Amino acid sequence: MNCPLLSTIHSPADLRRLSIEQLEALAAEVRQTIYDQVSKTGGHLAPNLGVVELTIALHYVFDFSYDRLLFDVGHQCYPHKLLTGRLPLLGKLRTREGMAGFPEPRESAFDLFSVGHAGTGIPTAVGMARGDLINGESFDPETNPKGRRVVTLIGDASIVNGVAMEGLNNAGTLKRQFLVVFNDNGMSIAKPQGAVAAYFDRVRTSRTYRTMKRAAKDVVSHLPGGSIIGEMYHRAGEMMKAAVAEDAWFEKFGLLTVGPVDGHDLRSLIAMLIEVRDFDRPMVLHVHTIKGKGYEHCEGDATTFHSPKPFVVQGCRVELKSSGRSFTSAFGDAMCDLMERDSRVVCATAAMPDGTGIVKVLPKFPDRAWDTGICESHAMDMMAGLAKTGLKPFFAVYSTFLQRAFDQVFQEVSLQGMPVRLCLDRAGLVGGDGAVHHGFCDISILRIFPQACLLAAMDEPSLRAGLEFMRTYDAGVSAIRYPRDSVSERFVNEPCPPFEIGKARALKIEDKPDVALLAYGVMAINALDAAELLNGEYRVSVYDARFAKPVDLELLRDLIARGVPILTIEDHGLTSGFGSCVLDACHAAGLPTGGIKSLGIPERWIYQDSRSKQLAEVGLDAASIARTVREWLDTAPVTAEVVKHVGQVAS
């Protein structure tokens, strides 16, 4: 696309030289540029299309080379990145050479935090606001007019997140400038849930918002005399007074609330931001935007176009690129089957019905399936409550978001012995979303709990078999992990044996193997591919471990007794992961571990790229696994020492 204005914007300083008319033309260029790129590569589309004018207005009024801009739900950052000099990186969006899909301080000083989880923007902004006060750098219209201002942009329904609530509770105690820009688009990743979301729906559709003719004198008569909000109101300018929201929800937290205002009217947005910029107390600017703005198919189906795969528009039809059947889709179908067979099975997700596959379940079982909104902690405790009543709850959650409910897994689930079942989508390396979304510590988190049972699926049949096992596992919390990837069809025509607790599945057996590959989850498919690459060089046995807790100690004992080197392979962090589970089990059983080597995600951050490139980077693709086997077995003393050690133990 020809971008005569956008191509001249190397920093927000360039933006401020443009007229309002030029800014409106720039908004059209930014919107079209983002749309064109995401249609080719995939990425977050609808949320970014909705904040184009808002982002331009913020950078036009504030100087975020000095002032603070903190994002909440960082997938709304594409316009911000284009306005801060990163247009050249857009062509390789979500790859190592290009632009990350979330705020990334390694890219630019304009990004203060790597942000990929909801609810964090307000608390981190409060921290920076307090820090600037202590350092004497905080803006004050009288004592320090050149000081730093703090702005946080929150949206996509993350305002209902518990962490955001805690941040608001503390923001109201600040005695300085602090602006929360609430981007209210009526959506989360899916339709937002809960009473707070319903409240904002009423505000957005009220006659007050439609007419926007409320007079300042009418508002002030409703403000309590001498209250904090009343005092703050009298500090406001005339434009702010006319837009003050009486009895606003945020007022209960001690924040003056203005709006809602039209988030696509650049002229009015800029005028309002200029007025609120120097307000010396915490406040909320409630902005109404349209998610997917500018494209009918995005506006009409903002959930599908929240983060679509590459797509092509053909007339009135939009075709999304297909990369095969996903684990997510397979899980959704399996969950439907499970709920049809067992009326006691219930399930939930936390704002990810499409991303987890629960979208297939919700319409079929409206009384037994729920989307709780962005609140993983609540969802986990709700699962515990359901389990206490004798139901069989399954919680579908991204591995990276499971971390947000760790305390609840500990206190209300495991400590109580509640059989809650966790279905961990996006486990392992996730591709373009990068470090903020990798699921590399779910084993580490869950293995510490007594009676926890940890499974992994290598394909669709094993996913179904694993879910069936979990359905009848009542001793404690159980979890099954699977990646953001397509399911392998290697074993589609073979019967899948049922899961037996602590038992691995043999996939390729040699009578006298030179090495055994003990792989967890989808890494078993990569291990088989590696074995094929090693054919003719080494005799390789391959096992699908199936369980990280408990591991197959009988298999380990047999392999060690025969002097077979064991290579554990996992798409999880090496620290306290599956390989660590194997070593710990062997130590506890008094088995030698000198012949065991582990492959997994190293203890460093893996940034955005395709999942296949990330696996290759950390040595988990088939070629790398084969290379590791060659290098290990070609070092003759390793195998010899193993045999010697085993012989001593046996004698």
Phi, psi and omega in degrees: 000141175285124184234073185299329179269310183301324181293345179265355183268102178259343175201165179300339177299325177294326181298322187287353177271356184269153175280169178300319179298319178292325178296322178294323176292322177298319179302318179296320179293317180299314182298314181293321180297315179295316181300312182299318183291314182294328178296335180271320189246348190081169182141186180276116187252293187304317180297327180282323177299330184282343185247017184299303182296320180299317180293317177300314181297318179298313181288336178287324186267320181258160175248092186278008166285345180232311174294168184256129172237118180242130181267147167242137189056080190293359180286005175259023190261357185301312178301320177302318181292321180293329180277352180245032169088017185250021175304319179298339181272348187293327183298340176240048180306134175065025172240168183297326182276348187245209187271129174293152181278358179228162175308138186215104181303337178293337181276320190201146175291347176287345177259116186272329179222150165284121189234121177218352179248149184281153171093353189271343188297313182293313179299317180292327177293320176300318179299316180291325178297317178292320179298319178295325176298313181296323182277000180072022183251005185282139177295135170216127186300337182256314186266336181210068183294346178260011181285176182280136170263156180236128179228136172234136181253116182235144181189195183053040175067010179287352178297337181274357179293143183301322180294322177296320178299317179297322178295317178299320181301324179273329180300325182295347180268354182290142177248054183199176175298135177196116186244122171259117175264111183265104178276100185261101180251010177070012183222156162252219168290323168241190178299127183294154186241156170103172185292322180295318177299321179295323178299314181292330173300317180294319179298316186293327185258004183289160179297326179302314181291321183296323184267325181051043181243019181293135181266151183299321183294331178288326181287313186298333180292340180266351182278135180294130181296134178077000180284165178301316181294321178298317178297317181294324179301317183289344174279343187285157175279175186295319181294319178296318181300320182292341183249004179300133180268113181287145180053036182289152180300318182294337180301329180295339178267001180088022179246122173299136184242131178241132177117191011282147177243161183286116182282002179244003177264094186301316184299312180291321178301312181297316179299317180292316181295324177298321181287320182279344185306320187257012178293134191262022177222162179294137180209163178242130170256111183272113185245129177263123177233168178249117180292126183087015186312132172104345182226120188303317182290331178284318178294321183284338180219065184294337178290311178299320184265016173298308179214073186281161167286171175308146183214163178230134177261123179236096184066239179268003185250139178244125179251118176274138180297134179257135179239028180099172181288128184270159173300324180300313179295319178299320179296316180303316179293319180296322181294321176299315180297318181298318182287332175290326183277334185226110184288349179271354179280129175231162181210161179209161171220162181247084176072013182235051182296320177286315184295337180253349182092356180293343178304332178286333185275320189308312181288335181280328184227064186297338180265356182231010180219141186218147165251114186275352189086184186283080182202074184298323181297313177299315183301318180296317178293324176298320177299320178298318179297319177297318179297324181296334180273002178097002176277172183243089186276137173243125180251111179269117187211146174296144178305318183294333180270346174302326182305329183286352181239022182302314183299322182288326174298321180293300193281308189268341181258290188291314181300328180270355182071029183278128180279074175270136183253126182253128180248105194260093175285163178058032176287144180083210182279134191250000178086228191298335179290337171073205192301328183292342185239357179300138177258078188248007182224020181291324176295315180303319182290317191268335187292342183285346186273132177303138178069007175293142180235118188245122183241166172216146179257138178260341180200185183292315178301321180287331175297314179296318180294323179293318178297321178296319176300314182297328180303327183254004179271113187244006186282341183173198180291143174227157182210144173233134184245148178202155191267173169276085187198173175276150179282142176285145178253014183302320184249021187297333182260009179248145177295139178263117180296146179295155176287130172244130189306127178072021181240129177277167178245125178284127180253329180208120187241132172246144180296314180233076186290146172280336181199151174243127176263114181253099190250145183253123177069218185297344177296343176295325177293316177297324179295320177297318178297321178294321179299323178294322178294332181268358182302130182094341177259313183220152173272117188239123170265144182231134179231140168271110187297325179068314183239135168264334174212117354278151178278167182277087183292327178298317177296315180298317180299318180294313181296318180293320180298329179271003178072026181271121175298144183239126175249113176274143185224130182210147174264062185205160177300141179296327182292111177062029178266205183298315179301320177296322176299319179297312181297317181296320179295320178294317178300315182297329181269001180075023180267142178291146183240010182297338181259019179247129179233146184239138172243135178189191180285123182291167183278067174204162183281134178252117188270178190301141175178182174291153179300321181296320179290324178295318178298319178295321181300322183261008175081029183247004172278168186301317182297319181290321178298316178299319180296319178298318179299314180300311183297323182288311184285335177288346175272087190308320183300334181299306182294319181298319180294322178300310182298318180299315182295316180297320180298320179295319180294317182296323182284000000 
